[in-house]
């Protein structure tokens, strides 16, 4: 069985292109950001130009963390 590792995810509010977004980072590496649009949350994986739409901020955050774990080397 693999040993469980804990990571620390940091959320920071920043302004990009005139919009306030929530940037998620692990250490100094950005894993993605979340932008609000009306009643939805758009989650962008770092380096991606297309968004995934979610109903809640928690769903968007969990998606970005899952993508980070999935593609981590």
N, C-alpha and C positions, 0 to 999 in steps of 0.2 A: 504494500500500500504506500502511496506517495505521501510524503510529509506535507501537512497543511502549512501554507505560507500566508501571512497576513500582509496586505498592502494598504497604504494610506492614500486615499483619493482626496484631492483638494478641489473645492469649488470656489471660483472667483468671478465676480461680476465685472465685466469690462465692456467698453464700447468699441464696436467694429462696424464700419460702414454706416455710422449714424444710428445703430441699433444696440441696445444693451443686451448682452448675451452672457450666459453662464459657461465658463470654461472649466473643464475637468482635466486635472493633471495628476500624474503619478510621478512623484519625484519632480524632476524638471521636464518631463516629457508630457506634452499635451496629448490627451487621448481623444478629445473632441470637444464640441460645444453645443449648447442648446439655446435656441432662439424661440421666443414666443410669437405666435401668429394667430390673432383673434383668440379663439378658445382652444387652440392646439399648441403642441410643443414640437419644434423641428430639431431633430438630433443629427448633427453632422459629425461623422467620424473624421479624425484628423487627416487632412490631405484629400478628403472627398469633396465633391462639388454638389452632390445630390443629397437631399435630406430624407430622413425617415420620420413619419408623422406619428405622434402619440397623443393620447387624451390627457395624460398626467405627466408632471415633471418627474415623478418617481419612475414611471415606465421608460421615459427617455434616458434618465440617468442609468437605470439598470441595463438598458440596451448598449450604451456606450461602454460600460464596464464589462459586459459580456463579450463585446467585440474585441476589447483590449485583451481579455483572457484567451479568446479564440485564436487571435493572430500573433500572440506573444511568442517569441522564439524560446 
